[in-house]
Amino acid sequence: MDSQPQPTTTNAVAPTVKAFLEYPDLMQQLVDRGMNVTNRDRCERKLAQVGYYRLSGYWHSARTYNRSPQRQIIYNNQFQSNTYFEAIFDFYLFDKALRQEFMSAIERIEIYFRTIIAHEMGRISPLAYENKSLFSANAFDASKKGPNFDEWTIRHQKLLKECNEDSITSHFANNKPIPIWVAMEAWDFGLLSKFYSMLKDDYRDIICTRVGIDKRDVLDNWLININGLRNRCAHHSRFCNRPNPRSFKLLRNGYFNLLNISQNESEKLFGAIAVIWFLIKKIGPSSNWLDRIADLIDTKPTVPGFYFSSMGFDRNLTSFPRARFQHQFKVNPAAAEEPVTPEQLVDELGKIASIASPDADANLTDRLLQLAEHYEGL
């Protein structure tokens, strides 16, 4: 009779999970590590609203550090002396606002490319996504780098079946083939960019011509990159001081030549801004997206380790480099006035409540202060 295998034993000690901490303890941990917290009630409230570990990405660069013999940075669990929780949360709000601006722009770009690709490929073949003669040989070779036709088709069919758009469900109900200009309504940006990547060069060139781009590989790079940025925005990931999914390839034309973008800039937020703006100008020449981005960048909070260079700009800058863009920037009215701080807003609303009629509702003051907190950045 065969003996049963015996469980192996090891002297290794299993790693212990971190202890659970309540919000006051999490706040105290920040204080113990050297973070300045001027309003403890607000700090605890924000930790409860946003989460300790979501915010930890924003104070990561503010920790003290040492360098290894190989010159690698090793961060410590201690904050630099001028690290303030209020500035960390401002950084979080700043990053959130940038994500929202990018998401708005990327939505326009996605719809733009959907429309162009559906129209140009639909003219060639209404069922272009099934016509294998339109795709490169690499799309059918699983050993080759890049999207694979069979895998793409599985994802495509899944999205079609999950789509609730009337234009698609009616085709299924009537057992009718779904033309590409209808099917594309179910696609996400990732499926769209892979479809372009799989096409033969001649067909990619047709799409490039519509967009005014003379290098098909550049557009391929842009679509993949923009899809990665879109995913970060959609999943609320830290955005502004992370490298782009890939370094943006650039065109050699007047716009990009005048910008004179360095390799470092193409790898970070500045490169993404330059490419997104190039495309947005083609879609909507009167767009003021760049104005909003510039005004937003001007409000960069002061956090140790978070510099303009973290976003791909010159480290010595104190505002967005408007002079590098051939664009007539609009004057931001808010920039001409001293910004009102949340604390000032609370004080002013408190004064309004204090001069209210003696017969006024006793809850008025509390309500006004709640409104102040709302505009503080909830």
C-alpha positions, -999 to 999 in steps of 0.1 A, spaced: 0 0 0 14 34 -10 22 57 18 3 90 19 24 121 13 32 139 45 28 177 47 61 194 46 73 215 75 93 246 75 108 269 101 99 300 81 78 324 101 46 334 83 44 371 77 20 389 99 -8 411 86 -8 447 95 -29 456 126 -62 472 119 -64 508 130 -94 531 135 -94 565 120 -81 584 151 -53 559 153 -44 563 116 -43 600 121 -21 596 152 2 574 132 7 603 107 14 627 135 39 602 151 57 600 118 61 637 117 32 650 96 18 684 106 -20 682 112 -35 716 121 -71 705 121 -74 670 136 -112 667 131 -109 675 94 -80 651 90 -99 623 106 -130 631 85 -109 630 53 -93 597 62 -128 583 67 -140 598 34 -111 590 11 -90 563 28 -56 562 44 -40 542 16 -55 562 -13 -40 593 3 -7 575 10 2 578 -27 1 616 -23 23 618 7 48 591 -5 72 617 -19 71 637 13 88 610 33 124 612 43 148 590 24 183 576 21 203 565 -9 217 530 -13 253 525 -25 237 521 -60 221 556 -55 186 542 -53 162 561 -31 150 542 0 121 559 17 116 559 55 84 559 75 90 595 86 79 627 70 99 657 61 95 685 85 73 708 63 47 681 54 12 692 61 -19 671 59 -39 700 45 -14 703 16 -15 665 10 -53 667 7 -50 697 -17 -27 675 -38 -53 648 -39 -80 673 -50 -55 688 -76 -49 654 -90 -86 646 -91 -93 678 -110 -67 669 -136 -82 634 -140 -116 650 -146 -102 673 -173 -84 645 -190 -114 622 -189 -135 649 -205 -109 654 -233 -104 616 -238 -141 611 -242 -141 635 -271 -111 618 -286 -126 584 -282 -159 594 -300 -139 612 -327 -119 581 -335 -149 558 -333 -166 579 -359 -136 581 -382 -127 544 -380 -163 533 -384 -168 555 -414 -136 547 -433 -136 510 -426 -174 507 -431 -170 521 -466 -146 493 -474 -165 465 -457 -197 470 -435 -185 439 -415 -149 450 -414 -143 435 -380 -149 400 -396 -130 406 -428 -96 390 -422 -82 404 -454 -81 438 -438 -57 428 -410 -20 423 -409 -4 389 -407 8 396 -371 -28 398 -359 -31 361 -366 2 350 -352 -1 344 -314 37 344 -311 40 380 -323 38 410 -301 6 431 -303 -31 424 -303 -43 390 -316 -74 388 -339 -89 357 -322 -86 373 -287 -99 406 -300 -129 389 -315 -138 371 -283 -137 404 -264 -157 421 -292 -184 395 -291 -186 397 -253 -191 435 -254 -218 432 -281 -237 407 -260 -235 428 -229 -245 460 -246 -280 473 -240 -280 499 -267 -312 497 -287 -293 499 -320 -274 467 -311 -302 447 -293 -325 453 -322 -300 437 -346 -297 407 -323 -335 405 -320 -340 405 -358 -310 382 -364 -294 408 -386 -256 413 -391 -243 442 -371 -223 467 -393 -192 482 -379 -207 517 -374 -233 501 -351 -210 476 -334 -186 502 -325 -210 517 -300 -203 487 -278 -165 490 -280 -143 505 -253 -112 525 -260 -90 495 -256 -109 475 -282 -108 505 -306 -71 510 -303 -63 473 -308 -86 473 -339 -65 501 -354 -33 483 -345 -43 451 -362 -52 468 -396 -29 465 -426 -7 496 -431 -28 509 -460 -59 510 -439 -41 526 -410 -28 553 -434 -64 561 -444 -73 568 -408 -41 588 -403 -49 610 -433 -83 618 -418 -67 629 -386 -38 648 -402 -10 625 -389 17 613 -413 30 584 -393 8 554 -386 30 541 -357 27 575 -339 -11 572 -339 -8 536 -328 14 548 -298 -11 576 -290 -41 554 -289 -25 528 -267 -12 556 -244 -45 575 -242 -63 542 -234 -39 537 -205 -45 573 -193 -82 567 -196 -81 536 -175 -62 555 -148 -89 582 -148 -117 557 -148 -102 538 -118 -95 570 -99 -57 562 -98 -31 587 -89 -25 606 -122 -4 637 -125 30 626 -112 32 591 -127 50 582 -159 28 578 -190 19 542 -199 45 546 -227 67 574 -238 47 595 -263 60 593 -299 59 628 -315 54 641 -350 78 663 -368 56 693 -376 53 729 -367 33 723 -335 56 697 -319 88 714 -333 79 746 -316 71 728 -283 105 711 -286 95 684 -262 123 665 -245 124 628 -238 116 633 -201 86 656 -210 72 630 -234 73 604 -207 52 625 -182 22 646 -179 35 674 -201 38 650 -231 3 638 -225 -10 674 -224 8 682 -257 -7 652 -275 -42 656 -261 -43 693 -270 -31 685 -306 -61 662 -310 -86 683 -292 -77 713 -314 -86 692 -345 -119 681 -330 -129 715 -316 -107 744 -327 -125 767 -302 -119 745 -272 -105 761 -240 -93 728 -226 -57 740 -225 -67 772 -207 -83 751 -180 -53 728 -177 -29 758 -175 -50 775 -148 -52 742 -129 -14 736 -131 -9 771 -117 -26 759 -85 -1 731 -78 0 726 -40 33 727 -22 42 692 -10 77 680 -3 90 659 -32 62 670 -56 78 694 -80 68 707 -115 94 682 -127 73 654 -113 48 662 -141 75 667 -167 79 705 -165 110 724 -156 115 721 -119 121 758 -115 87 767 -129 60 783 -107 33 782 -133 22 765 -165 47 773 -194 21 791 -216 48 807 -238 57 773 -253 23 769 -268 11 789 -299 -22 796 -282 -40 827 -272 -47 820 -235 -77 835 -219 -72 856 -188 -84 837 -158 -104 861 -137 -98 842 -105 -61 846 -110 -64 884 -106 -80 880 -72 -65 867 -39 -80 832 -35 -103 826 -6 -91 799 17 -115 773 32 -108 788 66 -118 823 54 -150 809 39 -159 793 72 -153 826 90 -174 846 66 -203 822 67 -200 822 105 -203 860 105 -235 858 84 -250 833 108 -241 855 138 -259 885 125 -291 866 116 -323 875 133 -326 863 169 -357 844 157 -337 825 130 -335 788 131 -309 777 156 -296 752 130 -287 780 106 -251 782 118 -245 745 116 -260 744 81 -238 773 69 -207 756 82 -217 724 65 -219 743 32 -185 757 39 -171 722 43 -188 712 11 -169 738 -8 -138 730 10 -134 699 -11 -158 671 -2 
